[in-house]
Amino acid sequence: MGKNLTSRQEDYSKWYNELVVKADLAENSAVRGCMVIKPYGFAIWEKMQAQLDKMFKETGHQNAYFPLFVPKSLFEAEEKNAEGFAKECAVVTHYRLKNDPDNEGKLIVDPEAKLEEELVVRPTSEAIIWNTYKGWIQSYRDLPILVNQWANVVRWEMRTRLFLRTAEFLWQEGHTAHATKEEALAETEQMNNIYAEFAETFMAMPVIKGSKTENERFAGALETYCIEALMQDGKALQAGTSHFLGQNFAKAFDVKFATKEGGLEYVWATSWGVSTRLMGALIMTHSDDKGLVLPPKLAPTQVVIVPIYKGEEQLAEISKTANKLVEELRAQGISVKYDDRDTQKPGWKFAQYEMQGVPVRLAIGPKDLEKGTVELARRDTLTKEFVKQEEVIEKVKGLMEEIQETLFNKARDYRKEHTTKVDNFDEFKKVLKEKGGFISAHWDGTSETENKIKELTKATIRCIPFDAKKEQGACVLTGKPSAQRVLFAKAY
Amino acid sequence: MGKNLTSRQEDYSKWYNELVVKADLAENSAVRGCMVIKPYGFAIWEKMQAQLDKMFKETGHQNAYFPLFVPKSLFEAEEKNAEGFAKECAVVTHYRLKNDPDNEGKLIVDPEAKLEEELVVRPTSEAIIWNTYKGWIQSYRDLPILVNQWANVVRWEMRTRLFLRTAEFLWQEGHTAHATKEEALAETEQMNNIYAEFAETFMAMPVIKGSKTENERFAGALETYCIEALMQDGKALQAGTSHFLGQNFAKAFDVKFATKEGGLEYVWATSWGVSTRLMGALIMTHSDDKGLVLPPKLAPTQVVIVPIYKGEEQLAEISKTANKLVEELRAQGISVKYDDRDTQKPGWKFAQYEMQGVPVRLAIGPKDLEKGTVELARRDTLTKEFVKQEEVIEKVKGLMEEIQETLFNKARDYRKEHTTKVDNFDEFKKVLKEKGGFISAHWDGTSETENKIKELTKATIRCIPFDAKKEQGACVLTGKPSAQRVLFAKAY
């Protein structure tokens, strides 16, 4: 059936690429580095969106929409931000095509339709948004502004991979404005916590919360908080970031407010985002050599029912039982699909739903009707059992919780096994090479040392964990004093 | 308070522009022709999206996402479509900016980062999608494909107006693929019907369903069905379109499928869309000189409660009653906001919620506490009455239905009064000038005549209504025979 995947052990990267395509999640498009998100992949993304959107709204945020384009002069207003993104941005220079009389009327860019000022396709929206906020903020009464937008952004990456790094991607970007530094810092932390809660509770993906070193910070931020996850190949993945922007953008766009006390001060800012990259993280955290494995909370279809039958009459009998189960499961808020297509055989369907990670599969054949049972298969453990029909609903309900928990625990155990305390550089290199994962080591706090380690090993500091204990130590490379361990890893 | 609007009678266009800004719906941005949709405006759009999305899914459609960019060679593959959009498309030509050493390091387009092939920012996605469908469709088993995407598109319009015509706008675009012409035509009609149902049931906006003349058809379509609404200034607004694309795109992108019978045929296509333009239609259908008027089904806040008090103690007493109402209204699924801010006076709040079109306002003062009443104000009729506290919930519940219906009926009556049967061209011009609205007249069926009428009067054929009776008549301009009336109007 052409459905077999390369195994993870054989070639992890190939396994991932094949899985994304064969599970019908996404594919490459005719535009270099841009992907098509297919309906099944998009359905998972929609579930993520819905949950995140709910969490944002529960914490007082509202959605809005800002332009796709950033005029070059605004783009470069905040210098560090511009510097960080200038090398990878798509630029609109013209606003019309015309027929080329010299070439059979083929379309060419109309040289007479050149824009006075070039427009950058947003790689991130701080510039256009802070230019807008200038008009919204006069007094402390106008603060805080708690706004989010769901949007597409473009970063002209040279090496792209479906979901993980694409020239265009979908994301949400929150942009908030505050009267005080403390409030902005609290917002930065709150949103990072929301991302962590979402990752752990809905994606069943354990994450480490921490702050980035200066090297790894968002361009224009004073602090970047992040959640870092560990993939099954021992590489880390930055799954979400929340930035404390200080007054950098307020200064760049001259956004001041009248304080309660009658003063005039620059506004404090944060921004925070997660993207379709989370799809890559979700896939790589749980999936196996049979295909995608989905936590029930994000599965578009949580239960699939497949009839095993010969002839119309048997199908009709089985369908009676199946339809009753469908109805009862739906009444419990469980999404269920009864696949009675006659164009495909049961074996083909089994393979498809395994590949697509449907958490629970029920199969009903004539013998089940006789015995009053159904065959229940769990995607995560690949185990099967017979369940009495009258017990199916309770069983499935329980499994929705149990599978979610099992997946989380498995990923957490993997991370635990792949987090190693290391105190000298030879061991650092050895662990990184032989085992991978997070390396917890002392670091002298300089960008120089961080760069040197990256050069020698390709490992970077993923974060300075918030929960790291203070302990006296010596930098793993330079031996200089250090007050706490940080987390190193090779990363996506 | 600077909150007063120019009246509709004085200057309808100015009234609209002021309302959009003062009701906090949207504003112009730093990018020519692109708007910022503000949180309140976006909340209304989100309600529209949620309902439409539900209706699409109930009819078997799934969401997906396709690239923002269309390579020029794909863009021009379907000739008529390309011709229709080439004159107004934003074109990405470069993928990097660099510092200009001759100008203090200011950013300029890096001439070395020129794309081999220019990328058109999608004005519509038929080209990129049909190029993708080529890989998805081999056999009749792969059909139909029923896909929708929510996206931003860019059309470089020269004259722009908030929501009605913007260089970038948000929309949904459905793109479906079918095995037969009949099925594609049925889909085209079904989606036009869904748009009509949405407009009438949720927006409380009556629409005429019909087909476009060749002049007004979507570039590349064989048929365009549409819903046409009438605004309060007597101008028509095309609120949604559904296109039967025949095999044009399948031929342009060579998309064939193996039939059940073993043949090989080109696939049949439809596309259909509504956009943030609906916001403009919604605003202009119901609003008045006090501001926005919203149908309850699309109001982000359906009920606002304002306390009238002096001092903390009174507020505390009133809040008890108010919070109880909030709770009971929410239990009925009604969205309600209790505005007990002490930074603004009640009069200011009343004006704000009137401007923002909140359907029902409840005010509670100390006298109401004594008498066990609240003051209830309806936004649509601007009427007030006192209601016993124990009757408020039922009253408000009833009003949600009643206001929705009243708005629809009012708009339908307006349309009825502004739809005129006309049988000669002098009268045509007179009615158009003095009364506006739809003119139901005979037309000889030629583009030439349609163009001539447009030239002379600025009126176009909005649609050939589906429910038009067959009747023998003479073209209002040429006197040539005609078999049915069509609807003319000046249009947005």
Interface residues (C-beta under 8 A of the other chain):
Chain A: E27 S29 A30 V31 C34 M35 V36 I37 K38 P39 F42 A43 E46 Q62 N63 A64 Y65 F66 P67 L68 F69 V70 P71 K72 L74 F75 E76 A82 A86 K87 E88 C89 A90 V91 V92 T93 H94 Y95 R96 L97 K98 N99 K106 L107 V109 E118 L119 V120 V121 I128 N131 T132 G135 R141 V147 A151 N152 V154 W156 E168 L170 T343
Chain B: E27 S29 A30 V31 C34 M35 V36 I37 K38 P39 F42 A43 E46 Q62 N63 A64 Y65 F66 P67 L68 F69 V70 P71 K72 L74 F75 E76 A82 A86 K87 E88 C89 A90 V91 V92 T93 H94 Y95 R96 L97 K98 N99 K106 L107 V109 E118 L119 V120 V121 I128 N131 T132 G135 R141 V147 A151 N152 V154 W156 E168 L170 T343
